[in-house]
Amino acid sequence: MKKFGNVLIGVCLLLGAVVTVSCSSDDDKEVVVTKKESKPLSLAEFNKIALGYGWVEAETHEILENGKVDTKDFYEGREDDKPKSYEFSHDTATTFVYLENPGINAFYNRELRYDETTGKVYFGDIERFTVLSADEKEMIVNKYYAVRENDKGYHKDVYHRVRLARMSASELQDAKHKYWINGDDLERDLTPKDICHKWILQDFNGESWGTSKKIHEMRSSNKCYISFLPNGTIEGSCDGEDFRGSYQLKNEMRHNALFLYGGEVQITPDENGGEWPNIFRNLPIVDYLNIEYGAYLNLSGECIGYTFIRATED
């Protein structure tokens, strides 16, 4: 907290504020915001500092109604809400976020736009931040959080003062590995081509994977995988033995609650398609296809389930 307070004291906050902090060391000290006009970062300055890097919400403090900034970190003790991280690259802003319901790590890509006349950063049409100060290590921003309503029906826009810390290259790569499910897949209409990926066999008997496992390492495995191709063919490998065939999706894919469902898939091994592994030998027809969160594939038949997880590379 001392670091954040010192940064807030030392910088000339753009678009609206100079920050001073009371000298008290008590827990109830507050950061006071007073208005002062200042010129925002130019587009060139913002691009030089922000683009090509990852940024994590290192500290988040609510801006109170009296204009002061709460000293308690907003996310302290919260289990249902977590700090977000971002990547800014050229004209794209990627948000890495935990979705409590359905409980997954997801990413969202939106068009990135910076308005140098106001210091505001937009993700698509949504205003995301107002940049107050920035350097090669961190950015101080005001961020719109939500609308709060009390029992009398009073509505108030809630804003946060956030310190965004620049991530190292390895930290950004770790975020991409952890937040690998496209959040937009949860809401869009499905097509038969949604199964057209490389899928790694992850578990037998339909057992789900645990969050403690190293998902990226599992998704990069080639020990046993199957690929559904857009032309209706299927190919794969298991313990070094390749196999080929064809498939046909017989029912429309559809949403149902938190799951993305497809109907019956018919799989036909090629006559000279190699040695199919035991997991498929007795499954010329797959009775149940489930793409969960746009990321998982379950093949089951004869009451035996096989869980696949989408590969890192298609």
Secondary structure, DSSP 8 states (H G I E B T S, - for coil): -HHHHHHHHHS--TTT-EEEE-S--STT--EEEE--------HHHHHHHHTTEEEEEEEEEEB-TTSEE-SS-TTTT-SS----EEEEETTEEEEEEEETTTTEEEEEEEEEEEETTTTEEEETTEEEEEEEEE-SSEEEEEEEEEEEE-TT--EEEEEEEEEEEE--HHHHHHHHHHS-EEGGGGTS---GGGG-SEEEEEEETT----TTS-HHHHHT--SEEEEE-TTSEEEEEETTEEEEEEEEE-S--EEETTEEEE--EEEEEEEEEE---HHHHT-SEESEEEEETTTEEEEEETTEEEEEEE-S--
